[in-house]
Amino acid sequence: METFGQALNRLRGAHSLREVARRANIDVGHLSRVARGRRPGNADLARALDRALGTGGQLGALMAQAQPTRFEVGGELDLELHDRYPRESGIADFYEALHSIKSTDS
């Protein structure tokens, strides 16, 4: 499945990141990190980029397809990682491992 950053790069075509950021009223540094997969996209960002690029909601649809990942560790830690960390970041794997350790301690 195409990542948000990959879809953004494909849909922006020949437009520079600076131009897309200006049109969407988004910080170019943040947009660069999203495009490189260093930061995840989110629904608000997707809507702004869809408007700026005239993509008919393609980035928003991609965000809607992403399934939230929820982790509960010992009832003390409850994190929604969907908008913060992509699966590739390794954060989700870390929390799964943490959960399994907490489960075996009980």
N, C-alpha and C positions, 0 to 999 in steps of 0.2 A: 504494500500500500504506500502511496506517495505521502511523504511528510508534508507538513504545512509549509516549511521553508522551500521544499522542492516545488510545490504547487505555486507558491508566490513567485519564485524565479521563473517558472514556465509562463505564468500568466502575465508577468510584467513585460515580457518580450524585450523590445529594444529600449524600453524606458529605464533610465538609471534609477538606482535606489534613492538618490537624492530627490529626483523628480517625483517619484511615487510617494516618498515621505512628505514632501511639500504638499502634494495634492490631498493626501489623507490627513494632514496635520498631525504627523507622528514624528518623533525624534528619529533622525536618520541613523544614529548609533544603535538605538533599540531595534529599528527595522533591519539593520545589517545583521545584528545578532540573531534575530528571528530567521532571516533568510539563510544564514549559515548553520542553523540548527542549534545554536548556542542558547537560545531562549525559545520557549514554546509560544505559539500563537494563542489567542483566546477569542471568544465570540465578538467582543467589541472591536478588536483589532481587525478581525476578518470582515466585519461589516464595513468599517472605514476603508479598508483596502478594496473590497468589492465595489464600493461607490467610486473610489478614486480611479480604479482600473476599468470600470464598466464591465465587470465579469459576470453580471447576472446572478450573483450570490454563490458562485462556485467555492470560494474560500469559506463562506459561512456554512455551506453544505458539508464541506470536509470537516469542519469543527463539530458539526452536529453528529457526524458518523463516529467520531471518537468516543469510546466508552470510558466513563469515569472509572478511576481506580481508587478504591476506598480501602483503607487499612485501619484496623483497630488493634492496638497493642495493649493487652492487659487492662482494657477499659480506661486507661489513662491517656492514651494517645489516639486521636481520631483525625486522620488527615485526608483531605481531598487533594489528590495530586494531578488530576486531569489537566487543569489550566496552568499549573506551575511547572511541571516536569514531564517531558516526553518520555515514553517507555525506554528510548535509547539512552537516556541520561544515566541509567544505572540506579537512580534514586528509588524507583519502584522495587527493583531487586533487593536493594538494601533493606527497605522496610519489610519486604516479605521474609527476609532472613531474620530480621529483628523479631518479627512476629513469631516465627518458628522457635526461636530461642526462648522467648517469653512463654510460649505454650509448653515447652518441655520443662521449664522451671516450676510449673504449677503442680 
